[in-house]
Amino acid sequence: MNKKVKVTIWNEYRHEKTNVAVSDIYPEGIHGAIAQGLGEEFDIRIATLDDPEHGLTKARLDDTDVLLWWGHTAHQEVADEIVDRVVSRILQGMGVIFLHSAHHSKLFKKLMGTSCDLKWREVGEKERLWVIAPGHPIVAGIGDYFELEKEEMYGEFFDVPEPDQVVLLSWFEGGEVFRSGCCYTRGQGKIFYFRPGHEVYPTYHNKDVQRIIRNAAHWCAPVDRPPTGFGNAEPLEVLAANKN
């Protein structure tokens, strides 16, 4: 029997404590809704900004296959040493899923090497997410598109490196489009950026959003293989210079 993928859901967990509109939608926190959407097929643990070491100790990260990251107003409160620790694990093979405004997190910016900036508008408009890579496992079980009745608009240009693959493209009621499902690799780790998830809308209760996050968690999980070696290497064959 296959072992469950070990998922750590990291949530800033500030809006739910200060904004009644958010706590009404997510009484168990945004992390709680995401965990519920993942279901029992994963081994889930929770980490938040105010936990010691932001809940991302070396031991926790070493025991994590996939990290989900949601943050918004407190990006600068994340310690640089923790960011470096997480980057190191990603390069070693841990997968990571960045959700919504995590595009401005220290972690995402360090992995991308750009401003990661974009256009935005918060008026609660319809978002239609089109599947543009129908053969990709992240969109398994999703139709040609799905819609969110109300969401915050993110618009192009999205200042990130060219993704390895874009699997979802959003259209908004106001006319903008956005690359909403972007796949990357860094070192041995797989990265997925997934746009929807503004805190005052019930996005993480949407079944298609939940399915995509589940699919992405499986896709991001590390490949079972020996660690990659680096540094000075002995030749596999007898070198011509050593034959005489």
N, C-alpha and C positions, 0 to 999 in steps of 0.2 A: 504493500500500500504506500502511495506517495505521501511524503511528509507535507504538512500544511506550510504554505509560505508564511514566514514571520513578518508581519507588517507593524510598523510603528507609525501611528498617526500623531503628527506634531501640529498643535494648534496654539496660536498666540493666546487665545482664550481671554480676551479683554472685552470685546463688544457684548458678549452674553452677560457679563457682570454689570455693565453700565447702561445698556440700551434695552428697554423693555420690549421694543419691537423685535429685537433679535432673540431675546430669551423666550418670547412667546412662540417664535418659530422653531427655535432649537433649545428646548428646556433642558436637554442633556448636553448642551454645547454643540457647536458645529462638528467637533470630533465625534460626539455621540451619534449624530445622524450619519456621518460617513461610516462609522463602525457598523451601524445597523444595516447600511446598504451593502457593506462587504459580506455580511452574513457569516455563517459558521464554517465556511470553507477555508478561512484564514485563521492564523494564530495572531490575535490582535492585542497590542498594548498601546497605551496613551502616554504622550509627553506634552508638556505645556511650557510656555515661556517662563513662568514663575517657579517651576520646579528647580531643585538644585541642578546646576549645570544644564539648565533648560530641559531636563529629562533625558539628555543625550550623552550619558556617560560612555566611556570607552566600552565597558562591558555591555551596555544596552545596544550600542551600534554594532559591536561584534556579533551580537545575537539577532540582528535585523537583516532580513533579505530585501525589504522594500520600505522606504520612508516616504510618507505623504506629508506635504508641508502646506499649511494655510496660515498666512499672516497678512496684516494690513497696516495698522497704525503704529506698530512698535518695532519695525525692522531694525532700527538702530540700537535697540536694547539687546539684540542678540550678540553675545560676545564673539569677538574675532577668533579666539582660540577654539571655540566650539564650531564655528564655520570651517576652520581649517581641519578640524577633526572629522567633520562630516565629509568634506571634499576628499580626504584621504580614503575613507571607506568607499566612496563612490568609485574612485579610481581603481580600487581593489575588486569592485564588482557589485557592490550594493546598488540596487535600483532606487530611483527617486521620482516621485510624481509631484509636480508643483501645481497648485490649484489657485486659480483666479489671481488675486493681487499679490501672490507670492512672486510674481514676475519682478517686483521691486525689492525682494529680499536680498540680503547680503550674499546668501548662498547661491541663488540663481545668477546674480550679477557676476559673481566670481567664476562660476562655471561657463558663463556665456562670454565674458570679457567685453561687454558693451553696456550702454546705458539701460537697455531693456525698456525704454520709454515707449509711449503710445498715446493716442488720443482717447479721451473718455468723456462720458456724459451719463449722469445718473438721473433719469426721469421715469424709469420703469417701462421700457419699450419691449416689444416682441423681438425675440431672437430666433432665427431659424438656422440650425446647424446642419450643413450639408456634408455627407460622407463623400470624400473625394479620393479615398484609397480603399475601395470596397473589399479588397482581398486582405487587408491588414487585420491581424487578430484583435487589435484594440476596438474595432468597430463590429466585431462578430455579434450577430443578433440585432443589429441596428438597421433600420430601413434606409431609404435614400436620404432621408433627413428626419429630424425631430425638432419640435418647437418648445420654447420656454415663453410663457405668456408675458412675464415681466423680468427684465434683467438690466444690469448696468451695461452701457455700450462701451466696448473697446474697439478702436478703429486703427486701421493702418495709417502710417507706416509703423510697424512693430520693429523696434531697433534691436534685433537679435541676429546672430549668425544664421546663415541659410540652414534650415533644418535638414537632417538626413531624409526625413519624409514628413509631409503634412497630411494628416488623415482626416481632419475636419476643418471646414471653412464656414465661418459665421456670416450671416447677413442680418442687419438690424433694420428696424422699422424706419429709422431716420435716413437710411441709405448706405451706411458704411458697411464694409466687409472687414473680416479679421481672420488670421490664421489661428484657429482655436484649438488645434490638436497637433502639437509639434513634437517630433521624435528626434532625440540626439543620443550620441554615445560620447562618453568621456572616459578615457582609459578603458577599463573592462565593465564600467557601469552604464546602464541604460537610463535615459531621462525622458520623461513625458511631461510636457506642459499642457494643461487643460484649462481653458479660459473661464467657463461659467462658475458662479459661486458667490455672488455678492451677498453680504450677510443679511440684508433686510428682505430677501426673497427666499422662498422655500426650495431653492434649486436642488439641494442635496436630498430632498425627498422625491425627486423626479426619478422614475424607474429607468429611463434611458441614461441619465447621468450616472446613476448607481451602477448600471451595467458596464458603462465605459470605464469607470474607476475600477471595477472588479477585473475587467479584461486587462486594463493597463497594469494592475498589480501583478497579474500572472506574466504579462509580457516583460515587465521590468525585473522580474526575479532573476537572480544570478544563475548562470549556467554551471552545472555540476562538473567541474574539471579541476585538475591540480593548479596551484598558483603559478602565474607566469614568472619565469626567472628573468633577472636583469643583471647587468654588469659584465665583467670579464668572463668569457666562455671558452672552454676547451674545445678544440675542433672535434667533429664527429668522425672525420676521416683522417688518414695519415696525410699530412701536408707534403707537397713535393719537396719543400725545402728541408724536410726532416728524413727523407728516404735514403740519402747517401750516408 
